[in-house]
Amino acid sequence: MPFTIGTPSCRRAPLRAHSLCAALLLTSITGITSITSVATHAQEAPVTLDAALQAASDRSAAMGAAQASVRASSEAAVRAGQLPDPVLKAGVDNLPVSGSQRFTIGQDFMTMRRIGLEQEWVSGDKRRLRSALANNMVDRERAGFLAQLANTRQQTATAWLNAVYAKKAVSLQQELVSHMAHELEATKASYRGAKATAADVTQAQAMLAQTQDQLLKAQQTFQTALISLSRWTAAPVPDVTGEPPAPQSYVSSLPVDELRQVQPVLVAASRDIEVADADTAVANSDRSPNWTWGVAYQQRGGQYSNMVSIGVSIPLPVNRKNRQDRDAAEKAELGTRARLMYEDAQRQVEADIRTQSALLASGRERIANLTGSLLPAADQRVQLAAAAYSAGTGSLADTFAARRAQLDARLQVLDVQRDVSQTWAQLEYQVVPAAMSASTPVSQ
């Protein structure tokens, strides 16, 4: 009897039967079986790369946090351009505390009940500069969102590729198990016909057991890869489907000016420069103090005249050299720091792109070499070993060794393809397409 391995779908058969009965019962009661069936099918459907990327983008908690940061900074940007709240001031002036009129209001001519308003005045230029600073901080938060989006897409693509190649490895192992089981049955038949020895049967059983163990290991690796992918899709992934994309990336051909617009590291570094410059402009404007205007109405006793007071408060920058000037100089140095950090980030990004592009080109060359030389040689070895064994000039051990070498060669090519695909994912998804960059969240 051919050797078979129980699959997860086989083990779930009783559970599915039970679920079907429950669904039929639900139909008779509520009539919503179709909705339940659609939801169940969607949950169990294999996941493509595009579906995984979309799910990760929609459900990422980190991206949700980044969106909240953008919305929060957008609210602060509106507030930055407003005048400070006016101050309501009320009190009693010149209240007697001794004599016959102590603690009385309206008898002494100097005692006054006072109510007034006070407003700090921030010039229109200052408010425009503060609004510009706040808007630049919004843009910096949006750059942080883009960086989180790029990281999520990179990690999701890498996890999906790991799962796909793990599934391919399982298929290769299953193919070898099936072949080994067939060889075992053929060897047993030959032994019964006195054309094979007991040692041949024992060896075939041992090779089948080893191959079955390798299959179980490959299946565990596949399940682990699905779990890793589920971490990014935020939902259980029962299976993956589709072929890995061709390892060709457009990122290495992007012009520098365009790269600055779609590479989150460079976008964030350029936003840091804009924030620093805007902060420097605000600090320079603060060298001129804000005046505070006030008006008050003062009521005295009935036999005395009421009064109105108007005044202005002007801060005196008596130590401008060590206060306002120092603050402006600090912000200017931070601007210099931001420019140098951008230059360093640009060099690092360009070096990473060149490195990954070189690895990608080398990987494609390795794949072409292996598929053009190693795999044909391994296939030919299997054919020669099988022909020799059929002719009685070769051993069963040679046949098994050829089959194992063929599998190892195919697994070697698969490993190289997986490594190259992961390099491709790191290169391809380190940038955010312009359409997705334009859809980053803004305040409502």
Buried (B, 14 or more C-beta within 10 A) or exposed (E): EEBEBEEEEEEEEEEEEEBEEEBEEBBEEEEEBEEBBEEEEEEEEEBBBEBBBBBBBEBBEEBBEBBEBBBEBBEBBEEBBEEEEEEEEEEEBEBBEEEEBEEEBBEBEEBBBBEBEBBBEBEEEBBBBBBBBBBBBBBBBBBBBBBBBBBBBBBBBBBBBBBBBBBBBBEBBBBBBBBBBEBBBEBBEBBEEEEBEEEBBEBBBEBBEEBBEBBBEBBEBBBEBBEBBBEBBEBEBBBBEBEBBEBEBEBBEBEEEEBBBBBBBBBBBBBBBBBBBBBBBBBBBBEEEBBBBBBBBBBBBEEBEEEEEEEEEEEEBEEBEEEBBEBBEEBBEBBEEBBEBBEEBBEEBBEBBEEBBEBBBEBBEBBEEBBEEBBEEBBEBBEBBBEBBEEEEBBBBBBBBBBBBBBEBBBBBBEBBBBBBBBBBBBBBBBBEEEBBEEBBEEE
